[in-house]
Amino acid sequence: MLLSIKTFIWYISSFLLFDELLHCHARNHYQFIVKEAPYTRLCSTKNILTVNGQFPGPTLRLHAGETITVDVYNKGDYNITIHWHGVKMPRYPWTDGPEYITQCPIQPGSKFTQKLILGSEEGTVWWHAHSEWFRATVYGAIFVYPKPETSYPFPKPHAEVPILLGEWWKQDITAVYEGLLATGGDPNVSDAFTINGQPGDLYPCSRPDTFKLNVKHGKTYLLRIVNAALNDFLFFGIAGHQITVVGADGSYTKPLTRDFVVIGSGNTLDVLFHANQKPGQYYMAARAYSSSAIPLDNTTTTAIVKYNGNYPSSPSLPYLPYYNDTNASFNFSATLRSLVSEECPISVPLHVTTQIISTVSVNAFPCGFNETCLGSNGTRFRASMNNISFLLPSIDILEAYYGNLYGVFGESFPQFPPSIFNFTAQYLPLFLEIPKVGTEVFFLDYNSTVELVLQGTNVVAGIDHPMHLHGYSFYVVGQGLGNFDPEKDPLGYNLIDPPLLNTVTVHKNGWAAVRFQANNPGVWFMHCHLERHLTWGMNVVFIVKDGQRQEERLFPPPPDMPPC
């Protein structure tokens, strides 16, 4: 009998150990199956590209410093890549994801095992497709928890909720993208914004599936907000409640309490929401912010915050600023500050070794012979940084750099604007609209301290630009409206507690100054996160050289890199 009991205990112990090993393996290894699936929104059904059949896609829950692998199977009909937005991927750009920058696309019927290496990120980052415009439906959140032996720098919330803001087109997204390329004009605007994939009560055929957040009175909830919209900044708020920002782009911020927030395309915000009002139902809502006169989706997406209990179904809408309220947008971003403490130290570069000043502009080309173009005054829209409109190569730049392949990219990206003029003047000469076209990169020495000043222009038309850098976060040390003054503006830099972001807003006809230490060797893409501007060429590639020591050098490529 005693032997039987011992055998039973051994069996149970072995089972539990095996189960724990299985759980550990499953937690560090994931499968993303990219495939089409039918989804119904706004009274009609269409096939969309998804991951694992889900829209939005699955949420990854990881810890700071963790490394995982994701097997990406392309079972769709189109080439695809997946980017891990905000994950720094130290020394390992091979699986960062932007097509023809760090890899060639995963072809239909193929598989690519992508390694994610987390660095110092804590908070919310995300993942999305980085080929053509497939991130319209291929995206999801990544929760990065503190390391197991540490905790949040704020009281633990009752629950954590992903709030993914997106866009929905009735039209197939490939048709929207191809229409943009064919006409040279602005793309068709979306038919709806979404919260967690649902348009909400204010759209036709949408009320039954509106996302609902059930809350308990007196409890605090951490909303992990991602702006996954392709072409829009968004205002967001909850009726009758203030919300408190405690993190942005995978780093902690000083608590900032507001009635609403504005979030650029590509940005994330961690927001505490206290369910402390009269029990009932309240709308959370988002709608576009746009500083330009371009066509926009002027609709409002909603979800419902519902306190436990039975209440009349007549929620009120939150106050959100008017769609072109630049002051509201600028004032919000200008008040973000890093949390600075013994547990959350920061390291702002104080001595700059490399300064780069780059314009970010919407441009235009003359329409080709026998073409009809829908850009400004019958032209074809382009976009540029320092008057170079980026052209994707036919093989990826990382492979060319690592393998010393010549002729794939040039090394002539200007360190400063090639032409100096009043960048934000109301009227500018037409010849300034036409950029050069090329695949130019900028080399950075390992461990150099970089200051990058991004200057918006009024060439063709001024507009806000959410500029995203892969492989790094940077300190936003300064922002302003108008032309950057290299003598006066640095005197007002915030070198004490600037926010640490991976996507910075360059406001309409304004500028932003960021600093970072180039200590992550590899090939890293920088681009406007408005998809139309990326497509038009508002991009550059930074190549950070290897350091002297082994731990300062690029890892070798994985064996299953997708072929070009």
C-alpha positions as CSV (number, residue, x, y, z in Angstrom):
1,M,0.0,0.0,0.0
2,L,2.8,2.4,1.0
3,L,4.6,1.6,-2.3
4,S,1.4,2.4,-4.2
5,I,1.1,5.7,-2.4
6,K,4.7,6.6,-3.2
7,T,4.2,5.5,-6.8
8,F,1.1,7.7,-7.0
9,I,2.9,10.7,-5.5
10,W,5.9,10.2,-7.9
11,Y,3.4,10.0,-10.8
12,I,1.6,13.2,-9.8
13,S,5.0,15.0,-9.1
14,S,6.3,14.0,-12.5
15,F,3.0,15.1,-14.2
16,L,3.2,18.5,-12.5
17,L,6.8,18.9,-13.5
18,F,6.1,17.9,-17.1
19,D,3.1,20.2,-17.2
20,E,5.3,23.1,-15.9
21,L,7.9,22.4,-18.5
22,L,5.2,22.3,-21.2
23,H,3.8,25.6,-19.9
24,C,7.2,27.2,-19.9
25,H,7.9,26.0,-23.4
26,A,4.5,27.2,-24.6
27,R,5.0,30.6,-23.0
28,N,8.4,31.1,-24.7
29,H,7.4,29.8,-28.1
30,Y,4.3,31.0,-30.1
31,Q,2.7,30.4,-33.5
32,F,1.3,33.1,-35.7
33,I,-0.7,31.6,-38.6
34,V,-1.4,34.4,-41.1
35,K,-4.5,33.6,-43.1
36,E,-7.7,35.1,-44.5
37,A,-10.9,34.9,-42.5
38,P,-14.4,36.4,-43.1
39,Y,-15.4,39.3,-40.9
40,T,-18.6,41.3,-40.9
41,R,-18.6,45.0,-40.1
42,L,-20.9,47.9,-41.2
43,C,-23.5,45.5,-42.6
44,S,-21.2,43.7,-45.0
45,T,-18.8,40.8,-44.9
46,K,-15.3,40.6,-46.5
47,N,-12.2,38.5,-46.1
48,I,-9.4,40.1,-44.2
49,L,-5.9,39.0,-43.4
50,T,-5.6,37.8,-39.7
51,V,-3.3,36.1,-37.3
52,N,-4.7,32.8,-36.0
53,G,-8.1,33.9,-37.4
54,Q,-8.4,36.7,-34.8
55,F,-9.1,40.4,-35.4
56,P,-7.4,42.1,-33.7
57,G,-4.7,39.5,-33.3
58,P,-3.6,37.7,-30.1
59,T,-2.0,39.6,-27.2
60,L,1.4,38.5,-26.1
61,R,2.1,38.7,-22.4
62,L,5.8,38.9,-21.6
63,H,8.3,40.1,-18.9
64,A,11.0,42.7,-19.3
65,G,14.2,41.2,-20.6
66,E,12.5,38.0,-21.9
67,T,13.4,36.3,-25.2
68,I,10.8,34.4,-27.1
69,T,10.4,32.9,-30.6
70,V,7.3,33.2,-32.9
71,D,6.8,30.8,-35.8
72,V,5.1,32.9,-38.5
73,Y,3.3,30.7,-41.1
74,N,2.1,32.6,-44.1
75,K,-1.0,30.7,-45.2
76,G,-2.4,33.8,-47.0
77,D,-2.2,34.8,-50.6
78,Y,0.2,37.8,-50.2
79,N,3.8,38.3,-49.0
80,I,3.9,39.4,-45.4
81,T,6.2,40.5,-42.7
82,I,5.6,41.1,-38.9
83,H,7.2,43.9,-37.0
84,W,7.5,44.0,-33.2
85,H,6.9,47.7,-32.6
86,G,8.8,49.1,-29.6
87,V,10.8,45.9,-29.0
88,K,14.5,47.0,-29.2
89,M,15.9,43.6,-30.4
90,P,19.4,44.3,-29.1
91,R,22.0,43.2,-31.7
92,Y,19.4,41.3,-33.6
93,P,17.6,43.3,-36.3
94,W,17.2,40.1,-38.4
95,T,13.6,39.5,-37.2
96,D,12.6,43.2,-36.7
97,G,10.3,42.9,-39.7
98,P,10.2,45.8,-42.1
99,E,10.1,44.5,-45.6
100,Y,13.2,45.1,-47.8
101,I,14.9,46.8,-44.8
102,T,15.8,43.9,-42.5
103,Q,14.3,41.0,-44.4
104,C,12.5,40.0,-47.6
105,P,8.8,39.1,-47.1
106,I,7.6,35.7,-46.0
107,Q,6.1,34.3,-49.2
108,P,2.8,32.4,-49.3
109,G,3.2,28.9,-48.1
110,S,6.4,29.7,-46.2
111,K,7.4,30.0,-42.5
112,F,9.9,32.2,-40.7
113,T,10.8,31.8,-37.0
114,Q,11.2,35.3,-35.5
115,K,13.1,35.8,-32.3
116,L,11.9,38.7,-30.0
117,I,14.6,40.0,-27.6
118,L,13.2,42.4,-25.0
119,G,15.5,45.0,-23.5
120,S,14.5,47.6,-21.0
121,E,10.9,48.0,-22.3
122,E,8.1,47.8,-19.7
123,G,4.5,48.7,-20.3
124,T,2.8,48.3,-23.7
125,V,4.3,47.8,-27.1
126,W,2.7,46.0,-30.0
127,W,3.1,44.0,-33.2
128,H,1.8,44.5,-36.7
129,A,2.3,43.7,-40.3
130,H,5.1,45.8,-42.0
131,S,4.4,45.1,-45.7
132,E,2.1,47.1,-47.9
133,W,-1.0,48.1,-45.9
134,F,-1.8,44.8,-44.2
135,R,-1.4,46.2,-40.7
136,A,-5.0,47.5,-41.2
137,T,-6.1,44.1,-39.8
138,V,-2.8,42.3,-38.8
139,Y,-1.9,43.8,-35.4
140,G,-2.1,43.0,-31.7
141,A,-0.8,44.2,-28.3
142,I,2.3,43.1,-26.3
143,F,2.0,43.5,-22.5
144,V,5.5,43.8,-21.0
145,Y,5.3,43.2,-17.3
146,P,8.1,44.1,-14.8
147,K,10.6,41.3,-14.1
148,P,9.1,38.8,-11.6
149,E,11.0,40.2,-8.6
150,T,9.9,43.8,-9.3
151,S,6.5,45.6,-9.5
152,Y,4.8,48.5,-11.2
153,P,5.7,52.0,-9.9
154,F,2.0,52.5,-9.2
155,P,-0.5,50.4,-7.2
156,K,-1.4,47.2,-8.9
157,P,-4.6,47.6,-10.9
158,H,-7.7,45.4,-10.5
159,A,-7.4,44.4,-14.1
160,E,-5.6,45.2,-17.3
161,V,-7.4,45.7,-20.6
162,P,-6.1,46.1,-24.1
163,I,-7.7,49.0,-26.0
164,L,-6.7,48.8,-29.6
165,L,-7.8,51.7,-31.8
166,G,-8.0,50.9,-35.5
167,E,-9.6,51.7,-38.8
168,W,-12.0,49.7,-41.0
169,W,-12.6,50.0,-44.7
170,K,-15.6,48.4,-46.4
171,Q,-13.3,48.2,-49.4
172,D,-10.5,45.5,-49.5
173,I,-7.4,47.1,-48.1
174,T,-5.3,46.0,-51.1
175,A,-7.7,47.9,-53.3
176,V,-7.2,51.0,-51.2
177,Y,-3.4,50.6,-51.4
178,E,-3.4,50.0,-55.1
179,G,-5.6,52.9,-55.7
180,L,-3.2,55.1,-53.8
181,L,-0.3,53.9,-56.0
182,A,-2.3,54.2,-59.2
183,T,-3.7,57.7,-58.8
184,G,-0.9,59.4,-56.9
185,G,-3.5,61.1,-54.7
186,D,-4.7,60.6,-51.1
187,P,-6.1,57.2,-50.2
188,N,-9.8,56.6,-49.7
189,V,-10.6,57.4,-46.1
190,S,-11.7,54.7,-43.8
191,D,-15.4,54.0,-43.2
192,A,-15.1,53.6,-39.4
193,F,-12.7,53.7,-36.5
194,T,-12.7,50.7,-34.2
195,I,-12.1,49.9,-30.5
196,N,-10.9,46.3,-30.2
197,G,-12.1,45.6,-33.7
198,Q,-15.6,47.0,-33.2
199,P,-17.0,50.3,-34.6
200,G,-19.5,50.8,-31.8
201,D,-23.0,52.1,-31.3
202,L,-22.8,55.1,-33.7
203,Y,-22.3,53.0,-36.9
204,P,-24.9,51.0,-38.7
205,C,-25.3,47.2,-37.9
206,S,-22.7,47.6,-35.1
207,R,-24.5,48.1,-31.8
208,P,-24.9,44.4,-30.7
209,D,-21.1,43.8,-31.0
210,T,-19.9,47.0,-29.3
211,F,-17.0,46.3,-27.0
212,K,-18.1,46.5,-23.3
213,L,-15.8,46.9,-20.3
214,N,-17.6,45.7,-17.2
215,V,-16.2,47.4,-14.1
216,K,-16.7,47.3,-10.3
217,H,-17.2,50.6,-8.5
218,G,-14.1,51.7,-6.6
219,K,-11.7,49.6,-8.6
220,T,-8.8,50.8,-10.8
221,Y,-8.1,49.5,-14.3
222,L,-5.0,49.7,-16.4
223,L,-6.0,50.5,-20.0
224,R,-3.2,49.5,-22.5
225,I,-4.0,51.8,-25.4
226,V,-2.5,51.2,-28.9
227,N,-3.2,53.5,-31.9
228,A,-3.1,50.9,-34.7
229,A,-4.9,53.3,-37.2
230,L,-3.1,53.5,-40.5
231,N,-3.4,57.2,-41.2
232,D,-4.8,59.0,-38.2
233,F,-4.0,60.6,-34.8
234,L,-6.8,60.0,-32.4
235,F,-8.4,61.8,-29.4
236,F,-9.6,59.4,-26.7
237,G,-11.6,59.8,-23.5
238,I,-14.2,58.3,-21.2
239,A,-17.3,60.2,-20.4
240,G,-17.6,61.5,-16.8
241,H,-14.1,60.2,-15.9
242,Q,-10.6,61.5,-15.9
243,I,-7.8,59.2,-16.9
244,T,-4.2,59.1,-15.7
245,V,-1.3,58.4,-18.1
246,V,1.4,56.3,-16.4
247,G,3.3,55.0,-19.4
248,A,4.0,55.6,-23.0
249,D,5.7,53.5,-25.7
250,G,7.0,50.9,-23.2
251,S,8.4,53.2,-20.6
252,Y,6.9,54.8,-17.4
253,T,5.8,58.4,-17.2
254,K,5.1,60.8,-14.3
255,P,1.3,60.5,-13.7
256,L,-0.6,62.8,-15.9
257,T,-4.3,63.2,-15.3
258,R,-6.5,64.5,-18.1
259,D,-10.1,64.5,-19.4
260,F,-8.7,63.2,-22.8
261,V,-5.5,62.1,-24.4
262,V,-4.2,62.3,-28.0
263,I,-2.3,59.4,-29.4
264,G,-0.4,59.3,-32.6
265,S,-0.4,56.4,-35.1
266,G,2.1,53.9,-33.7
267,N,2.1,55.2,-30.1
268,T,0.9,53.4,-27.0
269,L,-0.3,54.8,-23.7
270,D,-0.7,53.1,-20.4
271,V,-3.7,54.7,-18.6
272,L,-5.2,54.2,-15.2
273,F,-9.0,54.5,-15.1
274,H,-10.7,54.8,-11.7
275,A,-14.2,53.5,-11.7
276,N,-15.2,56.1,-9.1
277,Q,-18.3,57.8,-10.6
278,K,-22.0,57.2,-10.2
279,P,-22.7,53.6,-11.3
280,G,-24.1,53.5,-14.8
281,Q,-23.0,53.2,-18.4
282,Y,-20.5,55.6,-20.0
283,Y,-19.0,55.8,-23.5
284,M,-15.3,55.6,-24.1
285,A,-14.8,57.2,-27.5
286,A,-12.1,58.0,-30.1
287,R,-12.1,60.2,-33.1
288,A,-9.6,61.7,-35.5
289,Y,-7.3,64.7,-35.0
290,S,-6.0,66.2,-38.2
291,S,-4.2,69.5,-38.6
292,S,-4.5,69.5,-42.4
293,A,-7.3,70.0,-44.9
294,I,-7.0,66.6,-46.4
295,P,-10.1,64.3,-46.5
296,L,-10.5,62.5,-43.2
297,D,-12.8,60.0,-41.5
298,N,-14.9,62.3,-39.3
299,T,-16.8,59.5,-37.5
300,T,-16.5,58.5,-33.8
301,T,-15.9,55.0,-32.5
302,T,-17.3,54.0,-29.1
303,A,-17.2,51.3,-26.5
304,I,-19.2,51.1,-23.3
305,V,-17.9,51.2,-19.7
306,K,-20.6,49.4,-17.7
307,Y,-20.6,49.4,-13.9
308,N,-21.8,46.2,-12.3
309,G,-25.6,46.2,-12.0
310,N,-28.6,47.1,-14.3
311,Y,-28.7,50.6,-15.6
312,P,-30.5,52.4,-18.4
313,S,-28.7,52.0,-21.7
314,S,-28.3,55.7,-22.5
315,P,-24.5,56.4,-22.0
316,S,-23.2,59.9,-22.7
317,L,-20.2,60.8,-24.9
318,P,-17.0,62.3,-23.5
319,Y,-15.8,65.7,-24.5
320,L,-13.2,65.4,-27.2
321,P,-11.5,68.4,-28.9
322,Y,-12.5,69.5,-32.4
323,Y,-10.7,67.5,-35.1
324,N,-8.1,70.2,-36.0
325,D,-7.3,71.5,-32.5
326,T,-3.5,71.6,-32.8
327,N,-3.1,73.3,-29.4
328,A,-4.9,70.5,-27.6
329,S,-2.6,68.0,-29.3
330,F,0.6,69.9,-28.7
331,N,-0.2,70.7,-25.1
332,F,-0.8,67.1,-24.3
333,S,2.4,65.8,-25.9
334,A,4.4,68.7,-24.4
335,T,3.4,67.7,-20.8
336,L,4.5,64.1,-20.9
337,R,7.5,63.5,-18.6
338,S,9.5,60.4,-17.7
339,L,9.2,58.9,-14.3
340,V,12.5,59.4,-12.6
341,S,13.3,57.4,-9.4
342,E,15.8,55.0,-7.9
343,E,13.8,52.2,-9.3
344,C,13.2,53.9,-12.7
345,P,16.4,55.7,-13.6
346,I,16.9,57.5,-16.9
347,S,20.0,58.4,-18.8
348,V,19.6,61.4,-21.1
349,P,22.7,62.0,-23.3
350,L,24.1,65.3,-22.3
351,H,27.1,65.6,-24.7
352,V,26.2,65.1,-28.4
353,T,28.7,63.7,-30.8
354,T,26.5,63.5,-33.8
355,Q,23.8,66.0,-34.7
356,I,21.4,65.4,-37.6
357,I,18.8,67.9,-38.7
358,S,16.2,66.5,-41.2
359,T,13.2,68.0,-42.8
360,V,10.1,65.9,-43.1
361,S,8.0,67.0,-46.0
362,V,5.1,66.0,-48.2
363,N,6.2,66.5,-51.8
364,A,4.9,66.1,-55.4
365,F,6.1,64.9,-58.8
366,P,4.7,66.1,-62.1
367,C,2.1,63.7,-63.5
368,G,3.5,61.3,-66.1
369,F,2.6,61.4,-69.8
370,N,-0.9,60.1,-70.5
371,E,-1.6,59.8,-66.7
372,T,-4.3,61.2,-64.6
373,C,-3.0,62.1,-61.2
374,L,-5.0,63.1,-58.1
375,G,-2.3,64.8,-56.1
376,S,-2.1,68.5,-55.5
377,N,-2.8,70.4,-58.7
378,G,-2.8,67.2,-60.7
379,T,0.6,66.0,-59.4
380,R,1.6,62.7,-57.8
381,F,2.3,62.8,-54.1
382,R,5.6,61.9,-52.7
383,A,7.2,62.5,-49.2
384,S,10.8,62.9,-48.1
385,M,13.3,63.4,-45.4
386,N,16.0,66.0,-46.2
387,N,14.5,66.1,-49.7
388,I,15.2,62.4,-50.4
389,S,12.2,60.3,-51.1
390,F,13.1,56.8,-50.0
391,L,12.9,54.0,-52.6
392,L,12.6,50.4,-51.3
393,P,15.3,48.1,-52.8
394,S,14.7,44.7,-54.3
395,I,16.7,42.9,-51.6
396,D,16.8,43.9,-48.0
397,I,19.4,46.4,-46.8
398,L,20.4,44.3,-43.8
399,E,21.5,41.4,-46.0
400,A,23.3,43.8,-48.3
401,Y,25.2,45.4,-45.4
402,Y,26.0,42.2,-43.7
403,G,27.1,40.5,-46.9
404,N,29.0,43.5,-48.3
405,L,26.7,43.6,-51.4
406,Y,27.2,46.7,-53.4
407,G,24.7,48.7,-55.4
408,V,21.7,48.1,-53.0
409,F,21.9,51.3,-51.1
410,G,23.7,54.6,-51.1
411,E,25.5,56.4,-48.3
412,S,24.6,59.9,-49.1
413,F,21.7,60.8,-46.8
414,P,22.4,64.4,-45.9
415,Q,23.2,65.2,-42.3
416,F,21.5,68.6,-42.7
417,P,18.9,70.0,-45.0
418,P,20.4,70.4,-48.5
419,S,18.5,73.7,-49.0
420,I,17.8,76.2,-46.2
421,F,14.6,78.2,-46.6
422,N,11.7,79.4,-44.4
423,F,10.4,75.8,-43.9
424,T,7.1,76.9,-42.5
425,A,6.3,79.8,-44.7
426,Q,2.7,80.0,-46.0
427,Y,3.8,80.2,-49.6
428,L,6.8,78.4,-51.0
429,P,8.3,78.1,-54.5
430,L,6.9,75.2,-56.5
431,F,10.4,73.9,-57.3
432,L,10.8,72.9,-53.6
433,E,8.0,70.3,-54.1
434,I,10.1,67.9,-56.2
435,P,12.4,65.7,-54.2
436,K,15.2,63.4,-55.2
437,V,14.5,59.7,-55.1
438,G,17.0,57.2,-53.7
439,T,17.8,54.4,-51.2
440,E,20.1,56.4,-49.0
441,V,21.3,55.4,-45.5
442,F,23.1,57.2,-42.7
443,F,25.9,55.5,-40.8
444,L,26.3,56.0,-37.0
445,D,29.4,55.0,-35.0
446,Y,28.8,52.6,-32.2
447,N,28.1,54.3,-28.9
448,S,27.8,57.8,-30.5
449,T,25.4,60.1,-28.8
450,V,22.9,61.3,-31.4
451,E,20.7,64.4,-31.5
452,L,18.1,64.2,-34.3
453,V,16.1,67.3,-35.0
454,L,13.0,66.7,-37.2
455,Q,11.7,69.8,-38.9
456,G,8.2,69.9,-40.4
457,T,7.7,71.9,-43.5
458,N,4.9,73.5,-45.4
459,V,6.1,72.1,-48.8
460,V,2.8,71.1,-50.5
461,A,1.1,71.1,-47.2
462,G,2.0,71.0,-43.5
463,I,0.7,68.2,-41.3
464,D,1.6,66.3,-38.1
465,H,4.0,63.4,-38.5
466,P,4.4,60.5,-36.0
467,M,8.0,59.6,-36.6
468,H,9.0,56.1,-35.5
469,L,12.5,54.6,-35.0
470,H,13.0,50.9,-35.0
471,G,15.5,49.3,-32.5
472,Y,15.6,52.3,-30.1
473,S,13.7,54.5,-27.8
474,F,14.8,58.1,-27.6
475,Y,14.4,61.0,-25.2
476,V,12.2,63.8,-26.6
477,V,14.2,66.8,-25.3
478,G,12.4,69.5,-27.2
479,Q,9.4,70.3,-29.3
480,G,8.1,73.5,-30.8
481,L,6.0,75.2,-33.5
482,G,7.6,77.1,-36.4
483,N,11.3,76.8,-37.5
484,F,13.9,75.2,-35.2
485,D,16.4,77.8,-34.0
486,P,19.7,76.0,-33.4
487,E,21.0,78.9,-31.2
488,K,17.9,79.5,-29.0
489,D,15.8,76.4,-28.9
490,P,18.4,74.1,-27.3
491,L,18.5,76.5,-24.3
492,G,15.0,75.3,-23.5
493,Y,15.6,71.5,-23.8
494,N,14.3,69.3,-21.0
495,L,17.4,67.3,-20.0
496,I,15.9,66.4,-16.6
497,D,12.9,64.2,-17.2
498,P,12.0,64.1,-21.0
499,P,9.7,61.3,-22.1
500,L,11.3,58.2,-23.5
501,L,9.4,57.2,-26.7
502,N,9.8,55.3,-29.9
503,T,7.4,57.4,-31.9
504,V,7.5,61.3,-31.7
505,T,5.0,63.7,-33.1
506,V,6.4,66.5,-35.3
507,H,3.5,68.9,-35.1
508,K,2.3,70.7,-38.2
509,N,5.0,73.2,-39.3
510,G,6.9,72.4,-36.1
511,W,9.9,70.5,-34.9
512,A,11.0,67.9,-32.4
513,A,14.4,67.1,-31.0
514,V,15.3,63.7,-29.7
515,R,18.5,62.1,-28.3
516,F,19.7,58.6,-28.0
517,Q,22.9,56.6,-27.6
518,A,23.7,54.5,-30.7
519,N,24.5,51.3,-28.7
520,N,22.4,48.8,-30.7
521,P,24.3,47.8,-33.8
522,G,22.4,46.9,-36.9
523,V,20.1,48.3,-39.6
524,W,17.2,50.3,-38.2
525,F,14.3,51.9,-40.1
526,M,13.0,55.4,-39.3
527,H,9.7,56.5,-40.9
528,C,6.5,58.4,-40.6
529,H,3.9,56.0,-39.1
530,L,1.1,57.5,-41.3
531,E,1.0,54.7,-43.8
532,R,0.5,57.0,-46.8
533,H,3.6,59.0,-45.9
534,L,5.6,55.8,-45.5
535,T,4.4,54.6,-48.9
536,W,5.3,58.0,-50.4
537,G,8.9,57.8,-49.1
538,M,9.2,59.7,-45.7
539,N,11.8,57.2,-44.5
540,V,15.5,56.8,-43.8
541,V,17.7,53.9,-42.7
542,F,20.3,54.2,-39.9
543,I,23.1,51.7,-39.9
544,V,24.8,51.5,-36.5
545,K,28.3,50.1,-36.9
546,D,29.6,47.3,-34.7
547,G,31.6,48.2,-31.6
548,Q,35.1,46.8,-30.7
549,R,34.0,44.1,-28.3
550,Q,32.1,40.9,-29.1
551,E,29.1,41.9,-27.1
552,E,28.9,45.2,-29.2
553,R,28.6,43.4,-32.5
554,L,25.7,42.3,-34.6
555,F,24.5,38.7,-34.1
556,P,24.7,36.5,-37.2
557,P,21.5,35.8,-39.2
558,P,19.1,32.9,-38.4
559,P,19.3,30.0,-40.9
560,D,15.7,30.5,-42.3
561,M,15.8,34.1,-43.5
562,P,13.1,34.5,-46.2
563,P,14.7,34.5,-49.7
564,C,14.4,37.6,-51.9
